[in-house]
Amino acid sequence: MGSIIISQTKICALLDFPQQHSNNIQPVLCPSSPSFSLCLIAIPLILSKELCLQHDLLTQSHLISTIFFVSGICTLLQVLFGVRLPIIQGGTFAFLTPTLAMLSLPKWKCPAWTQNATLVNVSSPEFIEVWQTRMRELQGAIIVASCFQIFVGFSGLIGFLMRFIGPLTIAPTITLVALPLFDSAGDEAGQHWGIAFMTISFIVLFSQYLKDVPVPLPSYQGGKKCHLSPVYLFQIFPVLMGLSLSWLLCYVLTVTNVLPADPTAYGHLARTDTRGDVLSQAPWFRLPYPGQWGVPTVSLAGIFGILAGVISSMVESVGDYYACARLAGAPPPPKHAISRGIGVEGIGCLLAGAWGTGNGTTSYSENVGALGITKVGSRMVIIAGACAMLLSGISGKVGAMLASIPTPVIGGMFLVMFGVITAVGISNLQYTDMNSSRNIFIFGFSVFAGLTVPNWANKNTTLLETGIIQLDQVIQVLLTTGMFVGGLLGFILDNTIPGTQEERGLLAWKHSHEGEADISQLISKVYDLPFGIGTKYCTVSWFRYLPTCPKRLPGSKRMDELKTAGQESSVKASSERDSEIDADTRI
């Protein structure tokens, strides 16, 4: 990638679509990556244990449906009114780490009886109140923290903040998003290591060894008859195919009673009938709505913890915008488009909190590797994908089916997913000079402190008590959030220890976006608001002073300058793209 900021959500891109772009291929975004949905599935399943829902599969399916529904809404907002690039919105692992830290506070630890399936009555008011109070607390923290992101975006402050954030801040932050989750992945996979390793083997086989093997499939194009075209299915669907095959094998082993039927026996949770009842219980249609779990509550500890996730998510998204624009053949996003995109993402987090997904939203670019394969990157395709997410969100059976995946199959997926997220964080160091002892010290110390401090804080909570309950909770949440500790140390050290811009990796970021910023006509076409907003309608003169609006020239003068400055480069760029990509590729 040309950006120093690589989101942990690119896990799906690295799993599904290894980048093999030649110099003469101009790829574009495709929204149909199945691993996008798998990322959305993982977040509610990880949260369910801390929300005391591990024995309530029906509610887990409702959470999955809700996060799909909200992701569809946020994607529509981003494509139409945000940065306006063909980029999907969805849940983020950056919110997951502080959320788990918040729910680990003594006040929110699950009662012992909720861990015993025989004592849990999922329809009892007592049990419902137990998990809904935790969800409402999480909702309130996300809603308040999202207001900070809205302010940073629409005020234009994001450009100022990005001056101080480099790869030595990003690398430990993203690395520490995944490393603390090893316990969760091990618990899930440990229910049956054979099934978990089988799932891993299928994913690795399809995504790494068979990725270049085409499968001939019938296709139809305008002006051509029905014919066979090579499709790289193993590149496009490795995770989905791996999970499906493992799921099918678990079903066969369940029917033949190879897997134990005794609930106390090892491997019982690999049976498909242990989670299959949720399919019959789930309604065909269920419309998620704001406040469906009750009125959100707010605490300082939750707000400060989620703020760490918000800052990380904003930084990731800026890198996603640049990567998406470059791969879609669009000019680099101008400052007003970036500000607008971050602001709309804040609105998306606000909606996610109101609906109760248990998470926020961020920009996804997991389909990046599919760009050269599918050659589909128009906004209309992304909008169609968003509508599909909305339909999936109101279909209760879809969420129930995804919630019924056997536990060790999920564990195998987690092992691969969290491993790649960790590697993605470390990969940001490629832009820095890692022969520099300065950089080695900053990264190594930040990561190790991000593991050590939370571990110590969890074991010595009494030593952190100040006598003020609210302050104690804030300190506990922040010090047990590894990504906050590591990211903060990386930020402070990188900006205080002397080092050149080249040594810090900042020059690589700047150079990757030079030479394209003056294509005014293309920038206007790609990033202007739709439906004539700001051009035909709402053309108030003071709009140009808003950080989210372009600085326009007066009427005819602007048109003349656009024609003279942008015509030559626009014609040249469009002719090159026309010779390389299909007509439906263009944004």
C-alpha positions in Angstrom: 0.0 0.0 0.0 1.2 3.5 -0.6 0.0 4.7 2.8 1.8 4.4 6.1 -1.6 3.8 7.7 -2.8 0.3 7.2 -6.1 -0.6 9.0 -6.6 -3.8 10.9 -9.7 -4.2 8.8 -7.4 -5.0 5.8 -7.0 -8.5 7.4 -9.7 -9.5 5.0 -7.9 -8.1 2.0 -4.7 -10.0 3.0 -6.7 -13.2 3.5 -8.9 -13.0 0.5 -6.9 -11.1 -2.1 -3.1 -11.1 -2.1 -2.0 -8.1 -4.1 -0.5 -9.0 -7.4 -1.0 -5.9 -9.4 1.2 -5.3 -12.4 2.2 -1.9 -13.5 -0.4 -1.8 -16.2 -3.4 -2.8 -14.1 -5.5 -0.1 -12.5 -7.7 -2.0 -10.0 -10.9 -0.7 -8.4 -12.9 -1.6 -5.3 -15.3 -4.5 -5.1 -17.8 -4.6 -2.2 -18.7 -8.2 -2.4 -15.9 -9.7 -0.3 -17.4 -12.4 1.9 -14.8 -11.8 4.6 -16.3 -8.4 5.2 -19.3 -10.2 6.7 -17.0 -12.5 8.6 -15.4 -9.6 10.2 -18.8 -8.3 11.2 -19.7 -11.8 12.7 -16.5 -12.0 14.8 -17.2 -8.8 16.8 -20.6 -9.8 18.3 -19.3 -13.3 18.9 -16.3 -12.0 20.9 -18.5 -9.5 22.8 -21.1 -12.1 23.7 -19.0 -13.6 26.4 -18.3 -10.3 28.2 -22.0 -9.4 27.8 -23.0 -12.6 29.6 -24.6 -13.9 26.3 -22.6 -17.0 25.6 -25.6 -19.2 26.3 -28.1 -16.9 24.5 -27.7 -17.7 20.8 -30.9 -15.9 19.8 -29.7 -12.6 21.2 -26.3 -13.2 19.6 -28.1 -13.5 16.2 -29.9 -10.3 16.9 -26.6 -8.5 17.5 -25.2 -9.9 14.2 -28.3 -8.7 12.4 -28.1 -5.3 14.0 -24.5 -4.7 13.1 -25.3 -5.7 9.5 -28.2 -3.3 9.4 -26.3 -0.3 10.8 -23.3 -1.1 8.5 -25.6 -0.8 5.5 -26.9 2.6 6.7 -23.4 3.9 7.4 -22.1 2.8 4.0 -24.9 4.7 2.3 -24.1 7.8 4.3 -20.4 7.6 3.5 -20.8 6.9 -0.2 -23.4 9.6 -0.7 -22.4 12.4 1.7 -19.1 11.4 3.2 -15.8 11.0 1.5 -17.8 9.7 -1.6 -15.3 7.0 -2.4 -16.5 3.4 -3.0 -15.7 2.2 0.4 -17.8 0.1 2.9 -18.4 0.9 6.5 -18.5 -1.7 9.3 -17.5 -2.7 12.8 -13.9 -2.2 14.0 -11.6 -4.1 16.2 -10.2 -0.8 17.4 -13.3 -0.5 19.6 -13.1 -4.1 20.8 -10.1 -3.8 23.0 -11.3 -0.9 25.1 -14.7 -2.4 25.3 -13.4 -5.6 26.7 -11.3 -3.6 29.2 -14.5 -1.7 30.3 -16.5 -4.8 30.7 -13.7 -6.4 32.8 -14.3 -3.8 35.6 -15.6 -5.5 38.8 -18.9 -3.6 38.3 -19.5 -5.3 35.0 -18.1 -8.8 35.4 -20.7 -11.4 34.6 -22.4 -13.2 37.6 -21.2 -16.7 38.1 -24.6 -18.2 37.3 -24.6 -16.8 33.8 -21.7 -19.0 33.0 -23.7 -22.1 33.7 -26.1 -23.1 30.9 -28.3 -25.1 33.2 -29.0 -22.0 35.4 -29.6 -19.5 32.5 -33.2 -18.8 31.5 -32.7 -16.5 28.5 -36.3 -15.2 28.7 -36.2 -14.4 32.4 -36.3 -10.6 33.3 -33.3 -11.1 35.6 -31.1 -12.4 32.8 -32.3 -9.9 30.3 -31.5 -7.1 32.7 -28.0 -8.5 33.4 -26.9 -8.3 29.7 -28.9 -5.2 28.7 -27.4 -3.0 31.5 -24.0 -3.8 30.1 -25.0 -3.1 26.6 -26.7 0.2 27.5 -23.5 1.3 29.3 -21.5 0.4 26.2 -24.0 2.3 24.0 -23.7 5.4 26.0 -19.9 5.4 25.9 -19.9 4.9 22.1 -22.5 7.7 21.5 -20.5 10.3 23.6 -17.1 9.3 22.2 -18.5 9.5 18.6 -19.3 13.2 19.2 -15.6 13.8 19.5 -15.1 12.2 16.1 -17.9 14.2 14.6 -16.2 17.4 16.0 -12.7 16.5 14.8 -14.1 15.6 11.3 -16.4 18.5 10.6 -14.1 21.1 12.2 -11.2 20.1 10.0 -8.9 19.2 13.0 -8.1 15.8 11.5 -5.6 17.4 9.1 -3.8 19.1 12.1 -3.7 15.8 14.1 -2.2 13.8 11.2 0.9 15.9 11.3 2.0 14.2 14.5 0.9 10.6 13.8 3.3 8.4 11.9 4.0 4.7 11.5 5.7 4.4 14.8 2.4 5.4 16.4 0.2 3.3 14.2 2.3 0.1 14.3 2.1 -0.5 18.0 -1.5 0.6 18.2 -2.8 -1.8 15.6 -0.5 -4.6 16.7 -1.9 -4.3 20.2 -5.5 -4.5 18.9 -5.0 -8.2 18.1 -2.3 -9.5 20.5 -4.5 -9.3 23.7 -7.2 -11.4 21.9 -5.0 -14.6 21.9 -6.9 -15.8 25.0 -10.3 -15.6 23.3 -9.0 -17.3 20.1 -7.4 -20.1 22.1 -10.6 -20.7 24.1 -12.7 -21.0 21.0 -10.2 -23.2 19.0 -9.4 -25.3 22.1 -13.0 -26.7 22.1 -11.7 -29.1 19.4 -8.2 -28.4 18.0 -8.6 -30.9 15.2 -11.6 -28.9 13.8 -9.9 -25.6 14.4 -6.7 -26.7 12.5 -8.8 -28.1 9.7 -10.4 -24.7 9.3 -7.0 -23.0 9.3 -5.7 -25.5 6.7 -8.6 -24.9 4.4 -8.2 -21.1 4.6 -4.4 -21.3 4.0 -4.9 -23.7 1.2 -7.3 -21.5 -0.7 -5.8 -18.1 0.1 -2.1 -19.0 -0.4 -1.6 -22.2 -2.4 -4.6 -22.1 -4.8 -5.0 -18.4 -5.2 -3.7 -18.4 -8.8 -5.8 -21.3 -10.0 -8.7 -20.1 -12.1 -12.1 -21.8 -12.2 -14.0 -21.6 -15.5 -17.5 -20.3 -14.9 -20.3 -19.3 -17.3 -20.5 -15.6 -17.9 -22.3 -13.1 -20.1 -21.2 -9.7 -21.3 -22.8 -7.2 -23.6 -22.0 -8.0 -27.2 -20.7 -11.5 -26.3 -22.6 -14.7 -26.1 -22.6 -16.9 -23.0 -19.1 -18.2 -22.6 -16.7 -19.6 -20.0 -14.5 -17.1 -18.2 -11.7 -17.9 -15.7 -12.7 -16.7 -12.2 -10.3 -16.8 -9.3 -12.7 -18.2 -6.8 -10.0 -19.3 -4.4 -8.7 -15.7 -4.2 -12.2 -14.2 -3.8 -13.8 -16.7 -1.3 -11.0 -18.5 0.7 -12.4 -17.7 4.1 -16.0 -18.4 3.2 -15.1 -21.7 1.4 -12.9 -22.7 4.4 -15.6 -22.1 6.9 -18.3 -23.8 4.8 -16.2 -26.9 4.3 -15.4 -27.1 8.0 -19.0 -26.5 8.9 -20.1 -29.3 6.5 -17.6 -31.7 8.0 -18.8 -30.9 11.5 -22.4 -31.7 10.3 -21.3 -35.1 8.9 -19.4 -35.9 12.1 -22.5 -34.9 14.1 -24.9 -37.0 12.1 -22.6 -40.0 12.4 -22.1 -39.4 16.1 -18.3 -39.2 15.8 -18.3 -36.1 17.9 -19.4 -36.7 21.5 -23.0 -36.1 22.5 -22.1 -35.7 26.2 -22.0 -31.9 27.0 -19.1 -32.4 29.4 -17.0 -34.3 26.8 -14.1 -32.7 24.9 -15.2 -31.7 21.4 -18.9 -31.5 22.1 -19.1 -27.9 21.0 -17.9 -28.9 17.5 -21.3 -30.6 17.0 -23.7 -28.5 14.8 -26.7 -29.4 16.9 -25.4 -27.6 19.9 -26.1 -24.2 18.3 -28.6 -25.3 15.6 -31.8 -24.5 17.6 -31.3 -20.8 17.1 -32.4 -21.3 13.4 -35.8 -22.5 14.4 -36.2 -19.9 17.1 -35.2 -16.8 15.1 -38.0 -14.9 13.3 -38.0 -14.5 9.6 -38.1 -10.8 9.8 -36.9 -8.5 12.6 -36.3 -4.7 12.2 -33.6 -3.4 14.4 -34.4 0.1 15.9 -32.6 2.7 18.0 -32.9 2.0 21.8 -33.9 -1.6 21.3 -32.0 -2.6 24.4 -33.2 0.4 26.5 -32.0 3.9 27.1 -28.2 4.2 27.0 -26.3 5.1 30.2 -23.0 6.9 30.4 -19.9 6.6 32.6 -16.5 8.4 32.4 -14.6 5.1 32.3 -16.4 3.9 29.3 -16.1 7.2 27.4 -12.3 7.5 27.9 -11.7 3.9 26.9 -13.8 4.2 23.7 -12.0 7.5 22.8 -8.8 5.5 22.4 -10.6 3.3 19.9 -12.1 6.4 18.1 -8.7 8.0 17.6 -7.2 4.8 16.3 -10.2 4.3 14.0 -9.9 7.9 12.6 -6.2 7.4 11.8 -6.9 4.1 10.0 -9.7 5.6 7.9 -7.5 8.4 6.6 -5.1 5.8 5.3 -8.0 3.8 3.8 -9.2 6.9 1.9 -5.9 7.4 0.2 -5.5 3.7 -0.6 -9.1 3.5 -2.0 -8.6 6.6 -4.1 -5.4 5.4 -5.6 -6.7 1.9 -6.4 -9.9 3.3 -7.8 -8.1 5.6 -10.3 -9.4 8.7 -8.5 -7.2 11.7 -7.5 -6.1 11.8 -3.8 -8.9 13.0 -1.6 -8.7 16.7 -0.8 -8.8 17.9 2.8 -12.5 18.8 2.7 -13.4 15.3 1.6 -11.3 13.7 4.3 -12.8 15.9 6.9 -16.3 15.1 5.7 -15.6 11.4 5.6 -14.3 11.4 9.2 -17.3 13.4 10.3 -19.7 11.0 8.6 -17.9 8.1 10.3 -18.6 9.8 13.6 -22.2 10.0 12.7 -22.0 6.3 11.9 -20.6 5.5 15.3 -23.4 7.6 16.8 -25.9 5.5 15.0 -24.2 2.3 15.9 -24.4 3.3 19.6 -28.0 4.3 19.3 -28.9 1.0 17.6 -26.8 -1.0 20.1 -24.3 -3.0 18.0 -21.8 -3.0 20.8 -19.3 -1.5 18.4 -18.6 1.6 16.3 -18.0 1.8 12.5 -15.0 2.5 10.4 -14.0 2.4 6.7 -13.2 -1.1 5.3 -10.8 -1.8 2.4 -10.7 -5.5 2.6 -11.7 -5.9 -1.0 -8.6 -4.1 -2.3 -6.9 -7.2 -3.7 -10.0 -8.0 -5.7 -9.8 -4.8 -7.7 -7.8 -6.1 -10.6 -10.0 -9.3 -10.7 -13.6 -8.0 -10.7 -12.9 -4.5 -12.2 -16.0 -3.1 -10.4 -15.7 0.0 -8.3 -18.6 2.3 -9.0 -20.5 3.9 -6.2 -23.7 2.1 -7.4 -22.2 -1.3 -6.7 -21.3 -0.2 -3.2 -24.8 1.2 -2.7 -26.2 -2.2 -3.9 -23.9 -3.9 -1.3 -25.2 -1.6 1.4 -28.8 -2.5 0.5 -27.9 -6.1 0.7 -26.6 -5.5 4.2 -29.8 -3.8 5.1 -31.8 -6.8 3.9 -29.5 -9.2 5.8 -30.0 -7.1 8.9 -33.8 -7.4 8.8 -33.7 -11.1 8.0 -33.6 -12.9 11.4 -32.7 -16.2 9.8 -29.5 -14.8 8.3 -28.2 -13.7 11.7 -29.2 -17.0 13.3 -27.4 -19.0 10.6 -24.2 -17.0 11.2 -24.6 -17.4 15.0 -24.8 -21.2 14.6 -21.3 -21.7 13.3 -19.6 -24.4 15.5 -17.3 -22.9 18.2 -14.0 -24.5 17.1 -14.6 -23.4 13.5 -14.9 -19.8 14.8 -11.7 -20.4 16.8 -9.8 -21.4 13.7 -11.0 -18.3 11.9 -9.9 -16.2 14.9 -6.4 -17.6 14.9 -5.9 -16.6 11.3 -7.6 -13.3 11.6 -5.9 -12.0 14.7 -2.5 -13.3 13.4 -2.8 -11.3 10.2 -4.1 -8.2 12.1 -0.9 -8.3 14.2 1.2 -8.6 11.1 -0.6 -5.7 9.4 0.3 -3.5 12.4 3.9 -4.5 12.2 3.9 -3.9 8.4 3.6 -0.2 8.9 7.2 -0.2 9.9 8.3 -0.7 6.3 8.1 3.0 5.8 10.5 3.7 8.6 14.3 3.2 8.9 14.4 0.0 10.9 18.2 0.1 11.0 17.8 3.1 13.3 18.2 2.2 17.0 15.7 5.1 17.7 12.9 3.4 15.8 13.7 -0.1 17.1 13.6 1.3 20.7 10.3 3.1 20.2 8.4 0.2 18.6 9.8 -2.5 20.9 9.3 -0.6 24.1 5.7 0.6 23.1 4.6 -3.0 22.2 6.1 -4.6 25.3 4.8 -1.9 27.6 1.4 -2.3 25.9 1.4 -6.0 27.0 3.0 -5.6 30.4 1.1 -2.6 31.9 -2.4 -4.0 31.2 -1.3 -7.4 32.6 0.0 -5.8 35.8 -3.1 -3.5 36.1 -5.4 -6.4 35.9 -3.6 -8.2 38.7 -3.2 -5.1 41.0 -6.4 -3.2 40.8 -6.3 -2.3 44.5 -3.0 -0.4 44.0 -4.6 1.9 41.5 -7.5 3.0 43.8 -7.6 6.7 44.5 -10.8 6.8 46.6 -12.8 8.3 43.8 -14.8 5.6 42.1 -15.2 7.3 38.7 -11.5 8.2 38.5 -10.6 4.6 39.6 -12.7 3.2 36.7 -11.1 5.6 34.2 -7.6 4.7 35.2 -8.4 1.0 35.2 -9.9 1.0 31.7 -7.1 3.1 30.2 -4.3 1.1 31.8 -5.8 -2.3 30.8 -6.3 -1.2 27.2 -3.0 -2.3 25.5 -3.6 -0.3 22.3 -4.0 2.9 24.4 -0.8 2.3 26.4 1.3 1.3 23.4 -0.1 3.9 21.0 0.3 6.7 23.6 3.9 5.7 24.3 4.7 5.4 20.6 3.1 8.9 19.9 5.0 10.6 22.8 8.4 9.0 22.0 8.1 9.5 18.2 7.4 13.2 18.6 9.9 13.9 21.3 13.0 11.8 20.5 15.0 13.6 17.7 14.8 12.0 14.3 14.5 13.0 10.7 11.3 12.8 8.7 12.8 10.2 6.5 13.9 8.2 9.5 10.4 8.4 11.0 8.7 7.3 7.8 6.9 10.6 7.3 8.5 11.3 3.9 7.2 8.1 2.4 3.7 9.2 3.4 4.1 12.6 1.8 5.8 11.4 -1.4 3.1 8.7 -2.0 0.5 11.5 -2.6 2.6 14.1 -4.5 2.0 15.1 -8.1 -1.8 14.5 -8.3 -3.4 17.1 -6.2 -4.0 19.6 -8.9 -6.4 17.7 -11.1 -9.2 20.1 -10.0 -11.8 18.8 -12.5 -11.5 15.2 -11.4 -11.5 16.2 -7.7 -14.6 18.1 -8.2 -16.3 15.3 -10.1 -15.4 12.6 -7.5 -15.6 14.4 -4.2 -18.4 17.0 -4.6 -21.7 16.3 -2.9 -24.5 14.7 -4.9 -27.7 16.1 -6.2 -26.2 19.5 -7.0 -25.6 20.3 -3.3 -23.1 23.1 -3.2 -23.0 23.5 -7.0 -26.6 24.0 -8.2 -28.4 24.3 -4.8 -27.3 25.6 -1.4 -24.7 27.7 -3.1 -24.3 30.1 -0.2 -21.1 32.1 -0.3 -20.0 31.3 3.2 -20.0 27.5 2.4 -16.4 27.8 1.1 -15.3 28.7 4.6 -16.5 25.3 6.0 -13.7 22.7 6.4 -16.0 20.1 4.7 -16.6 22.2 1.6 -14.3 22.9 -1.3 -12.8 26.3 -1.7 -14.5 27.3 -5.0 -13.7 30.1 -7.4 -16.4 32.4 -8.5 -18.6 31.1 -11.4 -17.1 31.6 -14.9 -13.5 32.1 -13.5 -13.7 28.7 -11.9 -14.9 27.1 -15.1 -12.2 28.7 -17.2 -9.5 27.6 -14.8 -10.8 24.1 -14.6 -10.8 23.8 -18.4 -7.3 25.1 -18.8 -5.7 23.3 -15.8 -7.6 20.0 -15.8 -8.5 19.3 -19.4 -5.2 17.9 -20.6 -4.5 15.7 -17.5 -8.2 14.6 -17.4 -8.2 13.5 -21.0 -4.9 11.7 -20.6 -5.9 9.9 -17.4 -9.3 8.9 -18.8 -7.8 7.5 -22.0 -5.4 5.4 -20.0 -8.1 4.1 -17.8 -10.4 3.4 -20.7 -7.7 1.2 -22.3 -7.2 -0.8 -19.1 -10.5 -1.1 -17.3 -14.2 -1.6 -18.1 -16.7 1.2 -18.3 -18.4 0.1 -15.0 -15.2 0.6 -13.2 -15.2 4.3 -12.9 -16.5 6.0 -9.7 
